[in-house]
Amino acid sequence: MAAAAWKVYSEAKKYLLTADLDLNAGAVMMGLFKASSNASTFTLSTGASVTVPCSLGLITQKKTLGSVTVTAGASAKVIRFDCADVVFTASTASAFSVLYAVIYVSGGKALAWSKLSTSGFSVTATNTLTVSINASGIFELTGGVT
């Protein structure tokens, strides 16, 4: 499933600028959250403050992002944060009402969220959900002069 555009939490923007959010300090994680979650509230500041995670049969409710990169984007004025696609697997039960994916630093700050569909959906037992990251990455920081 292709993730919609990632939306960076307001607090994460501040933390990036004040060096309080270090994307190299800990494991960067992605979790799945239900439609009734507060994941789309822009003022959230920590991964733990996001409510109603998915459960019911997911082997893991969260995954460490693989192949995390911070690279130059389309020009020298652009820095891109990117990672590999993330695969979640349902085990013996289905996960219901999945709607959001949230990226956060393990035990720390919430970074960004994406709405995966227009409404909650299920991942039935023994099936997988792949969150496909856009070719342009999760987010880009732009500006400045070269």
Buried (B, 14 or more C-beta within 10 A) or exposed (E): BEBBEBBBBEBBBEBBEEEEBEBEEBBBBBBBBBBEBBBBBEEBBBBEBBEBBBEBBBEEBBBBBEEBEEEEBEEEBBBBBBBEBBEBBBEEBBBBBBBBBBBBBEEBBBBBBBBBEEEBBBBEBEEEBEBEBBEBBBBBBEEEEE
